């Protein structure tokens, strides 16, 4: 991964998602989450975690999705972009909870 510019890697992952290359995008997003300094790049960590969580949810991997989406919820900062990502994460977490409750009935 391009440690010098993880934002470029995030943009690359989004482009890959746009063209359906989800495995490659997933790998890049995972690398970003794993390798960046969360304190130095909190917004990038939130955005990458939200994107990966959403991708995992779409692919039916709810346990892994929940982990990344909860990372979004528990990471600062609070600004407009972070608030948007947290809103997306909250919505998906509610969908996971609804699905889990239906599965237990």
C-alpha positions in Angstrom: 0.0 0.0 0.0 1.1 3.6 -0.7 1.7 4.6 2.9 2.8 8.1 1.8 -0.7 8.8 0.4 -3.4 6.6 1.8 -6.0 9.0 0.5 -5.0 8.0 -3.1 -5.4 4.4 -2.1 -8.9 5.1 -0.8 -9.8 6.8 -4.0 -8.5 3.9 -5.9 -10.7 1.5 -3.8 -13.8 3.6 -4.6 -13.0 3.5 -8.3 -12.6 -0.3 -8.1 -15.9 -0.5 -6.3 -17.5 1.5 -9.1 -16.4 -0.9 -11.7 -17.3 -4.0 -9.7 -13.8 -5.1 -8.7 -14.9 -5.7 -5.1 -12.2 -8.1 -4.0 -9.4 -5.7 -4.9 -11.3 -2.8 -3.3 -11.9 -4.8 -0.2 -8.2 -5.6 0.1 -7.2 -2.0 -0.3 -9.8 -0.8 2.3 -8.6 -3.5 4.7 -5.0 -2.4 4.2 -5.9 1.3 4.9 -7.7 0.4 8.1 -4.9 -1.8 9.2 -1.9 0.4 8.3 -2.8 4.0 8.8 -2.4 5.9 12.0 -6.0 6.5 13.2 -5.1 9.5 15.2 -3.3 11.1 12.2 -6.1 10.2 9.7 -9.3 9.7 11.7 -11.6 10.7 8.8 -9.9 8.4 6.4 -10.2 5.6 8.9 -13.9 6.3 9.3 -14.5 6.5 5.6 -12.6 3.3 4.8 -14.2 1.4 7.7 -17.7 2.5 6.6 -17.0 1.5 2.9 -15.7 -1.9 3.9 -18.5 -2.4 6.4 -21.1 -1.6 3.7 -19.4 -3.9 1.2 -19.3 -6.8 3.7 -22.9 -6.2 4.6 -23.9 -6.3 0.9 -22.0 -9.6 0.6 -23.8 -11.1 3.6 -20.8 -11.0 5.9 -22.7 -9.3 8.8 -20.4 -10.2 11.6 -17.4 -8.7 9.9 -19.5 -5.7 8.7 -20.7 -5.0 12.2 -17.1 -4.9 13.4 -16.1 -2.2 10.9 -19.3 -0.2 11.3 -18.9 -0.1 15.0 -15.3 1.2 14.4 -17.0 4.1 12.5 -19.3 4.8 15.4 -16.5 4.9 18.0 -14.0 7.1 16.1 -13.7 10.8 16.4 -13.9 13.5 14.8 -17.4 14.9 14.6 -17.7 16.9 11.4 -20.1 16.8 8.4 -18.3 14.0 6.6 -17.9 11.9 9.7 -21.5 12.6 10.6 -22.6 11.3 7.2 -20.5 8.2 7.5 -21.8 7.6 11.0 -25.3 7.9 9.7 -24.7 5.3 7.0 -23.1 3.0 9.6 -26.0 3.5 11.9 -28.5 2.6 9.2 -26.6 -0.6 8.2 -26.2 -1.6 11.9 -30.0 -1.2 12.3 -30.5 -3.4 9.2 -28.2 -6.0 10.7 -30.0 -5.9 14.0 -33.4 -6.3 12.3 -32.1 -9.2 10.3 -30.7 -10.8 13.4 -33.9 -10.4 15.3 -35.9 -12.0 12.4 -33.5 -14.9 12.3 -34.1 -15.6 16.0 -37.8 -15.8 15.7 
